Amino acid sequence: MLDVQGKAVAGALKDLGFGGVQDARVGKRIEIELEGTDRAAAEAQVKEMCEKLLANTVIESYRVEITG
């Protein structure tokens, strides 16, 4: 996926003298609180939410992390 913002940030950091920067990515984070205690069911539900609404899977990838 082409990340224009990430490339711009990486280039700007290099221009500012941060020579060790190889790449940068700019993205978004979505936090959702769910009822229940079944971690597997929660993960499956959130993945379905991502596929149906939260992520444009043509140009975006996503990662689900269950905490708590």
N, C-alpha and C positions, 0 to 999 in steps of 0.2 A: 504494500500500500504506500503510495506517495504521500509523505507528510510534509507539506510545504512549510508549515509553521516550524516544525522540527528542524528542517534544513536551514531555515532562516536563523533560528536560535543557535544552532551549531556554528554557522558562519559568523554570526555576531560575536559569539564567545571566542572564536579563534581570532577575530579581528581585535578583540580586547586583550589578547595576549595569553589566553588559556589554550596553549598549544596541544595539550593532551586530549582535548575533546575530539572524539572520533565520530560521534553521532548524538543526536538528541531527538526525543519524541515528545510531542505535545498531545495530550488527550483529555478525556473526561472521566470522572468517577461518579458512579451512582450508588448510593447506599439505600437499601430497602430493609425495613424491619418486618418480620413475619411472625405470626403466632405459631405455636407448636414446638415440639422438641425433636421431631424426626429430621435429622440432618440430611439424609438422602432424599427425602421428599422435598425438603426446602431447596436443595440444590437443583433438583429436576424442575421444580416450579420456576425458579429464577432463570434457568437456562431457557425454558419455554418463553418466559417474558422477554428475554433478550432476542430470541429468534422472531417473535411476533411484533415487538414494538421498540425495544430499547436500543438495539444495534442494527445498523445497516450492514448486514453481513456480506454485501457485495464489496464494500470498501473498508469495513472495520472488523477487527477481531475483538473478542471480549474474554474476560476471565472471571469466574465466579469464585468468591472466597466466603465460606461460611464461618462466622465467628460466634463466640458466646456459648 
